[in-house]
Amino acid sequence: MDKFDKYDVSETDNNTLLVQGDSINSKEVEAPKGPYLVINGAWYVDQFPTMIVAEKIDGTLGMFYLTPFRKVRDEELKPYKGYHPRKMKGSPLPDYLYRFYGLERSGETLSEVIRVRISPSEKEKLEATAENDGKSVSEYLRGMIKLSDPSIKSVENGVAYVTRSAEQILSDVQKLLQDKPDADKELIQMLLGGKYPLCPICGDYQGNLQFDGSAIIGCEKCLDDKQE
């Protein structure tokens, strides 16, 4: 159900968004093509019922109109002067809706969640692979994360990381290639071999760590869950 409880939105098997309601004809919406606007997060807040508040990668806040679904551009973000949505119990924008606004979360990019060095050509290959799969890069990476749980732990600069063993990587690659035999094996191996920051609060490794000064206060996933 949408923010106003006026219509239902759901993702279809062909990666479109199905919009249904009593007052509108059902329609399927396609996600705009990339590149997407990278942001730290987006939320619904009761004080601005027609808007979505977004945190830009530099930490500043802006907002854009809830409708229609389209490719949101940086220049259309309007100034937002209120408290951070997390402090106002804002509702996080569902992950699957990001790409229908042309958005991508910075917390799910290679540099933030999966500690892997990647060349420009590899980045282009990753973006193309995700697009061919009908997903944003962040959604594609989330699928990688949801395979076997990394079993090897390490600590760097006070932050704990987890990574997969060689046996886990081999097993996961075989599973992926069974479903998608045309997938790039070398790219998959590289992504699965990345390191994931481990949240000391919730114990998860699927969200970008959040800090208060030098202290870790949680990850985006568990901080968002607390607000729901």
C-alpha positions as CSV (number, residue, x, y, z in Angstrom):
1,M,0.0,0.0,0.0
2,D,1.3,3.5,-0.8
3,K,1.9,6.2,1.7
4,F,-1.7,7.5,1.6
5,D,-3.3,4.0,1.5
6,K,-4.9,5.0,-1.8
7,Y,-3.4,2.3,-4.0
8,D,-1.3,-0.8,-3.9
9,V,2.2,-1.0,-5.4
10,S,4.1,-4.3,-5.8
11,E,7.1,-5.5,-7.8
12,T,6.3,-7.9,-10.6
13,D,8.2,-10.9,-11.9
14,N,9.4,-8.9,-14.9
15,N,10.9,-6.2,-12.7
16,T,8.2,-3.6,-13.2
17,L,6.1,-1.9,-10.6
18,L,2.4,-2.8,-10.6
19,V,0.2,0.1,-9.4
20,Q,-3.4,-0.7,-8.5
21,G,-6.2,1.3,-6.9
22,D,-10.0,1.9,-6.8
23,S,-9.7,5.3,-8.4
24,I,-7.1,4.4,-11.1
25,N,-6.6,1.9,-13.8
26,S,-4.0,-0.7,-13.0
27,K,-0.7,0.0,-14.7
28,E,2.9,-1.3,-14.8
29,V,5.7,1.2,-14.3
30,E,9.2,0.5,-15.6
31,A,12.3,1.7,-13.7
32,P,14.3,4.4,-15.5
33,K,17.6,3.5,-16.9
34,G,20.8,4.4,-15.1
35,P,23.0,6.0,-14.0
36,Y,21.1,6.6,-10.8
37,L,21.4,9.4,-8.2
38,V,23.4,8.0,-5.3
39,I,22.0,8.9,-1.8
40,N,22.5,7.7,1.7
41,G,18.8,7.0,2.3
42,A,15.2,8.1,1.8
43,W,12.2,8.3,4.1
44,Y,8.6,9.2,4.3
45,V,7.8,11.7,7.1
46,D,4.3,12.6,8.3
47,Q,5.1,16.4,8.3
48,F,5.5,16.3,4.5
49,P,2.8,13.8,3.2
50,T,3.4,14.5,-0.5
51,M,7.2,14.4,-0.3
52,I,10.1,11.9,0.3
53,V,13.1,13.2,2.3
54,A,16.5,12.1,1.0
55,E,19.9,12.3,2.6
56,K,22.6,13.1,0.0
57,I,26.0,11.6,0.1
58,D,27.4,14.8,1.6
59,G,25.0,14.4,4.6
60,T,22.7,17.2,3.6
61,L,18.9,16.6,3.4
62,G,16.5,17.5,0.6
63,M,13.1,16.3,-0.5
64,F,11.3,15.5,-3.7
65,Y,7.6,14.9,-4.7
66,L,6.3,11.4,-4.0
67,T,4.6,11.1,-7.3
68,P,5.0,10.3,-10.1
69,F,7.6,7.6,-10.3
70,R,10.4,9.0,-12.4
71,K,14.2,9.5,-12.5
72,V,14.8,12.0,-9.6
73,R,17.7,14.4,-10.4
74,D,19.8,16.2,-7.9
75,E,18.6,19.7,-9.0
76,E,15.0,18.9,-8.3
77,L,15.7,18.2,-4.6
78,K,14.0,20.9,-2.5
79,P,15.6,22.3,0.7
80,Y,14.6,20.4,3.9
81,K,15.1,22.2,7.2
82,G,13.5,19.7,9.6
83,Y,15.1,17.1,11.9
84,H,16.6,14.0,10.4
85,P,13.9,11.5,9.5
86,R,15.4,9.0,11.9
87,K,14.8,11.3,14.8
88,M,11.2,11.8,13.7
89,K,10.4,8.1,13.3
90,G,10.3,8.5,9.5
91,S,9.4,5.4,7.5
92,P,12.3,4.2,5.3
93,L,11.6,4.0,1.5
94,P,11.3,0.3,0.7
95,D,14.5,-1.0,-1.0
96,Y,12.7,-2.2,-4.1
97,L,11.3,1.3,-4.8
98,Y,14.6,3.1,-5.0
99,R,15.3,2.3,-8.7
100,F,11.8,3.4,-9.7
101,Y,12.8,6.9,-8.6
102,G,16.2,6.5,-10.3
103,L,17.9,6.3,-6.9
104,E,20.7,4.1,-5.4
105,R,21.8,3.9,-1.8
106,S,25.4,4.7,-1.2
107,G,25.5,2.3,1.7
108,E,25.1,-0.6,-0.7
109,T,27.9,0.3,-3.2
110,L,31.1,-1.6,-3.6
111,S,33.2,1.0,-1.7
112,E,30.9,1.1,1.4
113,V,29.6,-2.5,2.0
114,I,31.8,-4.8,0.0
115,R,35.5,-4.0,0.5
116,V,36.7,-4.8,-3.0
117,R,39.0,-2.8,-5.3
118,I,37.3,-2.5,-8.7
119,S,38.6,-1.0,-11.9
120,P,36.5,1.3,-14.1
121,S,36.0,-1.5,-16.7
122,E,34.9,-3.9,-14.0
123,K,32.5,-1.3,-12.7
124,E,31.0,-0.9,-16.1
125,K,30.7,-4.7,-16.4
126,L,29.0,-4.9,-13.0
127,E,26.5,-2.1,-14.0
128,A,25.7,-3.9,-17.3
129,T,25.3,-7.2,-15.5
130,A,22.9,-5.7,-13.0
131,E,20.9,-3.9,-15.7
132,N,20.6,-7.1,-17.8
133,D,19.2,-8.7,-14.6
134,G,16.7,-5.9,-14.3
135,K,18.2,-4.6,-11.1
136,S,20.2,-1.7,-9.7
137,V,23.8,-2.3,-8.7
138,S,22.7,-2.2,-5.0
139,E,20.0,-4.8,-5.6
140,Y,22.4,-7.0,-7.5
141,L,25.0,-6.8,-4.7
142,R,22.3,-7.5,-2.1
143,G,21.6,-10.8,-3.9
144,M,25.3,-11.6,-3.6
145,I,25.3,-10.8,0.1
146,K,22.3,-13.1,0.7
147,L,24.2,-16.2,-0.4
148,S,26.3,-18.2,2.2
149,D,27.0,-16.3,5.4
150,P,30.7,-15.2,5.5
151,S,32.5,-17.3,8.1
152,I,35.9,-15.6,8.4
153,K,36.3,-12.7,10.8
154,S,38.9,-10.0,11.0
155,V,39.4,-6.5,12.5
156,E,40.7,-3.4,10.9
157,N,41.0,0.0,12.6
158,G,38.5,-1.1,15.2
159,V,35.9,-2.4,12.8
160,A,35.1,-6.1,12.5
161,Y,34.7,-7.6,9.0
162,V,33.5,-10.9,7.7
163,T,34.4,-12.6,4.5
164,R,33.8,-15.9,2.8
165,S,36.2,-18.8,2.7
166,A,37.4,-20.2,-0.6
167,E,35.1,-23.2,-0.3
168,Q,32.1,-20.9,0.3
169,I,33.0,-18.8,-2.7
170,L,33.3,-21.9,-4.9
171,S,30.0,-23.3,-3.7
172,D,28.1,-20.0,-4.2
173,V,29.6,-19.5,-7.7
174,Q,28.4,-23.0,-8.7
175,K,24.9,-22.1,-7.4
176,L,24.7,-18.9,-9.3
177,L,26.0,-20.4,-12.5
178,Q,23.3,-23.1,-12.3
179,D,20.6,-20.4,-12.4
180,K,22.5,-18.1,-14.7
181,P,25.0,-20.0,-16.8
182,D,25.9,-16.9,-18.9
183,A,27.0,-14.9,-15.8
184,D,30.5,-13.6,-15.6
185,K,32.3,-16.1,-13.3
186,E,35.3,-13.9,-12.6
187,L,33.2,-10.9,-11.6
188,I,31.1,-13.1,-9.3
189,Q,34.1,-14.5,-7.6
190,M,35.5,-11.1,-7.0
191,L,32.3,-9.8,-5.5
192,L,31.8,-12.9,-3.3
193,G,35.4,-12.4,-2.0
194,G,34.7,-9.0,-0.6
195,K,34.8,-8.0,3.1
196,Y,31.6,-6.9,4.8
197,P,31.6,-4.6,7.9
198,L,29.9,-6.4,10.9
199,C,27.5,-4.3,12.9
200,P,28.3,-4.7,16.6
201,I,24.7,-3.7,17.6
202,C,22.6,-6.1,15.6
203,G,25.3,-8.5,14.3
204,D,24.3,-8.1,10.7
205,Y,26.6,-7.4,7.8
206,Q,24.1,-6.1,5.2
207,G,24.0,-2.5,6.1
208,N,26.4,0.5,6.1
209,L,27.8,1.3,9.5
210,Q,26.8,4.6,11.1
211,F,29.0,6.5,13.5
212,D,28.7,9.2,16.2
213,G,32.2,10.6,16.1
214,S,34.4,7.5,16.3
215,A,31.8,5.3,18.0
216,I,29.7,2.9,15.9
217,I,26.0,3.4,16.8
218,G,24.7,0.7,14.5
219,C,24.1,0.1,10.8
220,E,21.5,1.6,8.5
221,K,19.5,-1.6,8.6
222,C,19.2,-1.8,12.4
223,L,18.7,2.0,12.8
224,D,15.9,1.9,10.3
225,D,14.3,-1.1,11.9
226,K,14.2,0.8,15.2
227,Q,12.2,3.5,13.6
228,E,9.6,1.2,12.2
